[in-house]
Amino acid sequence: MRHKPSTINQQPSTKKNLIIGHGIAGALLGYFLEQAGEACIYLDAPDQQAATQVAAGIINPITGRRFVKSWRIDDLVPFAQQLYRQLEQELDIHFYHERPLVRTLFNRGEENNWQARVLEDAYQDYYHEPPRLGNIPELTEPAFSYLEVTHTAQVTIGVLVDALKAKRKSEGCFLEEAFVPEQLVIREKDVQYGELTADRILFCEGWRARFNPWFGHLPYGGNKGEILLIRLPDAQLEQMFKHRIFIVPFMDDLYWVGSTSENQFTSEAPTPAGKAYLQARLEEVLTTPYDLVDHRAAIRPTVKDRRPFLGLHPQYPQLGIFNGLGTKGASLGPYWAKHFADYLTFNQELDFAVDIQRFK
């Protein structure tokens, strides 16, 4: 059964929440809890690299070589768009950029697959024909052909999360320190952590949740991605462009290039191999020189069935988790943060597709 986040005409519970982690999951979950009248205290380790700060924040409704619509995308995109525009106004910042996505097609077979896909009614709102290429042909090697996906966007998630962090620090509810599990005391109706007492503790730790003593049994994955930030002098590229890798207008005159994908890794740090791979892909596609500005890496929190983790601990209902947004945090985060907040504050039924009880 599908549940759309909505305004619920019920009185919410008034509780205090301790939220561990302030990436997009923790930041947005806390926002909706605050909107419902609940108090939140945030604990975030200052020296840990979060995927939120490395991600391009791409919202892309149609993915993969088979051009398949992403799961629940008809609900996710409009909800994300509405929330991000609302937050831009509330925080007086700009981080939500509607940008079309142009993809290259490499041969006749791919072109035929795409042309067959767009004949389906469910895809009519998600493409533009002919594709608007802008100055892509002047910057890149010619492709066999192109397609344009619409209802796409680039969300500079780091700007959003930093703005919410600054606001919460000014309100005295944000602590920059690592969570130490051994210091948590679970009592009959609440939890205590040092001098803090809360009705609930909600874990939004990203990929490090696999080490969580209470939720470590869940089937976590972790996918390491490396990216480059480059400067393309006078490029003025307005579209997101995908040719094996993404080239995405990012911040100021910088472009985000990525990413690699590695399920087996021994370090969170960028590697020479990752850098070489991305530069090789750039050499294949770009016909204009670029300046390398930065090379970054982070680990995305992934889930076996590619659905987020939402729910409460079966033995300790004071403990909850919101995690597993993976590579699609910009589109998944808003909708499911609201859904989990509605569950916590209004006792709305939790969608089984994301409920951690599906792994019981």
Secondary structure, DSSP 8 states (H G I E B T S, - for coil): ---------S-----EEEEE--SHHHHHHHHHHHHTT-EEEEEE-TTS--GGGT---EE-SEETTTTEE-TTHHHHHHHHHHHHHHHHHHHT---EEE--EEEEE-SHHHHHHHHHHTTSGGGTTSB-SS---TTHHHHB---SEEEEE-S-EEE-HHHHHHHHHHHHHHTT-EEES---GGGEEE-SS-EEETTEEESEEEE--GGGGGG-TTTTTS-EEEEEEEEEEEE-TT----SEEESSSEEEE-STTEEEEE---BSS-S-SS--HHHHHHHHHHHHHHB-S--EEEEEEEEEEEEETTS--EEEE-SS-TTEEEEE--GGGHHHHHHHHHHHHHHHHHH-----TTTBGGGG-
